[in-house]
Amino acid sequence: MLVPPYFAALSCRNGLEALERIEIYRKSNGSVLVHVEDLGDTVSIQFSYMLPDKPLPRFLIINQQLLLLDVLRTGTGLDIHPISVTTPYPYEDILHDIFACPIQIDADNQMLLAKADLERYFSPSHNMMWSYLESLFDQNYTFSPVAEDSMTAKLRRELKRSIPSGKGDLNTLAKRLDTSSRTLQRKLVAEGTSFNKELQEVQKAMFCSYLQLRLSTEDILYLLGYAESSSLLRAFKRWTGMTFKQYQTKLLTELNLSHQQNIS
């Protein structure tokens, strides 16, 4: 099962980037907001309803705190613990064992984490959703073959992880490939391609894959790093020669035919 904010967070380089991605998702999807405050050596995380006059129920606070802690532990592979947890509600012993830190009762909710823990590297191998998604992305690729050690191949591999994390821009990718943006562009041109071409091909493959998984348009926008649906839909028409609705109809027809063949 693909949970967009969880997948995007685990595609990030560390917990600080993951928090940023989750915070962005919550602003446009769902009713629970995430508030992140950098306090120097520590980082404060609070949750609230989009309507500020409404208190969060106990279940939602616990759910959000545990989800965030699970992202950090999964991404790093380490048993990270908060410095402290504050909650308006009493927590059972099992929650005290999971958080393994002081839990205080107060009107507000807060989880306080060490910034050093949030800066720890997230290993791509810990993002279990990649085991399925990478093969799906590859099925939808229309790339020309290139040498494994070419700059184009390196860029394609980096784009697959960086786009969901919200870091798919030229300058960031060049830095991650240990080069300058100008040198990256020059090497790509020498190999018969360009950064924008490779970026759009990866986005196209991802778009088609997310549609096959029946994600909402809002979730696809988020995972591809688009701010407006109109920009994405124009790009999709350019990629496929079809409107979004035409492609959805085609995809549903193919899925139904495949299902009928499997039954027979």
HUTATA-V309117 format. One record per pair of residues at least 24 apart in sequence whose C-alpha atoms are under 10 Angstrom apart, sorted by the first residue. I is the first residue (numbers start at 1). J is the second residue. Records with the same first field share a line. If there is no record, write none. Layout:
BEGIN
I = J, J
END
This chain:
BEGIN
1 = 129, 132, 213
2 = 129, 130, 132, 133, 210, 213, 215
3 = 129, 215, 219
4 = 164, 215, 219, 220, 222, 223
5 = 29, 164, 165, 219, 222, 223
6 = 67, 68, 70, 71, 127, 129
7 = 71, 127, 128, 129, 130, 164, 165, 223
8 = 127, 161, 162, 163, 164, 165, 166, 222, 223, 224
9 = 68, 71, 72, 75, 122, 127, 164, 165, 166
10 = 71, 72, 74, 75, 76, 122, 123, 124, 125, 126, 127, 128, 129, 130, 161, 164, 165
11 = 75, 122, 123, 124, 125, 126, 127, 129, 130, 160, 161, 162, 163, 164, 165, 166, 167
12 = 75, 121, 122, 123, 124, 127, 161, 162, 163, 164, 165, 166, 167
13 = 75, 76, 119, 120, 121, 122, 123, 124, 161, 162, 165, 167
14 = 71, 72, 75, 76, 117, 118, 119, 120, 121, 122, 123
15 = 68, 69, 71, 72, 73, 75, 76, 115, 116, 117, 118, 119, 120, 121, 122
16 = 43, 72, 115, 116, 117, 118, 119, 120, 121
17 = 118, 119, 122, 165, 166, 167
18 = 68, 71, 72, 75, 118, 122, 165, 166
19 = 45, 68, 71, 72, 118
20 = 165, 166
21 = 164, 165, 166, 222, 223
22 = 68, 165
23 = 47
24 = 166, 222
25 = 218, 219, 222, 223
26 = 50
28 = 218, 219, 222
29 = 218, 219, 222
32 = 56, 60, 61, 64
33 = 64
34 = 64
35 = 110
36 = 110, 111, 112
37 = 112
38 = 113, 115
39 = 112, 113, 114, 115
40 = 114, 115
41 = 113, 114, 115, 116
42 = 82, 83, 112, 113, 114, 115, 116, 117, 118
43 = 82, 83, 111, 112, 113, 114, 115, 116, 117, 118
44 = 82, 84, 85, 110, 111, 112, 113, 114, 115
45 = 85, 109, 110, 111, 112, 113
46 = 86, 87, 108, 109, 110, 111, 112
47 = 108, 109, 110, 111
48 = 108, 109
55 = 88, 107, 108
56 = 88, 108, 109
57 = 88, 89
58 = 87, 88, 89, 90, 91, 109
59 = 89
61 = 87, 88, 89, 109, 110
62 = 87, 89, 91, 95, 109
65 = 99, 109, 110, 111
66 = 95, 98, 99
68 = 111
69 = 98, 99, 111, 113
71 = 122, 127
72 = 117, 118, 120, 121, 122
73 = 117, 122, 126
74 = 122, 123, 125, 126, 127, 128
75 = 120, 121, 122, 123, 124, 125, 126, 127, 128
76 = 117, 118, 119, 120, 121, 122, 123, 124, 126
77 = 120, 121, 122, 123, 125, 126
78 = 117, 120
80 = 113, 114, 117, 118
81 = 112, 113, 114, 117
82 = 111, 112, 113, 114, 117
83 = 111, 112, 113, 114
84 = 110, 111, 112, 113, 114
85 = 109, 110, 111, 112, 113
86 = 110, 111, 112
87 = 111
124 = 161
130 = 160, 161
133 = 160, 206, 209, 210, 213
134 = 160, 161, 206, 209
135 = 209
136 = 205, 206, 208, 209, 210, 212, 213
137 = 202, 203, 204, 205, 206, 207, 208, 209, 210
138 = 202, 205, 206, 209
139 = 205, 208, 209
140 = 201, 202, 204, 205, 206, 207, 208, 209
141 = 201, 202, 203, 204, 205, 206, 208, 209
142 = 201, 202, 204, 205
143 = 198, 201, 202, 205
144 = 193
146 = 191
150 = 187, 188, 191
151 = 177, 184, 185, 187, 188, 190, 191
152 = 184, 187, 188, 189, 191, 192, 193, 194, 195, 198
153 = 188, 198
155 = 184, 188, 195, 198, 199
156 = 195, 198, 199, 201, 202
157 = 202
159 = 198, 199, 202, 203
160 = 199, 202, 203, 205, 206
162 = 224, 225
163 = 199, 202, 203, 206, 222, 223, 224, 225
164 = 203, 206, 220, 221, 222, 223, 224, 225
165 = 222, 223, 224, 225
166 = 222, 223, 224, 225, 226
167 = 225
168 = 199, 203, 224, 225
169 = 195, 196, 199, 225
170 = 195, 196, 199
200 = 235, 236, 239
201 = 239
203 = 232, 235, 236, 239
204 = 232, 235, 236, 238, 239, 240
205 = 239
207 = 232, 236
208 = 236, 240, 247, 248, 251
211 = 244, 247, 248, 251, 252
212 = 248, 251, 252, 255
214 = 248, 252
217 = 244
END
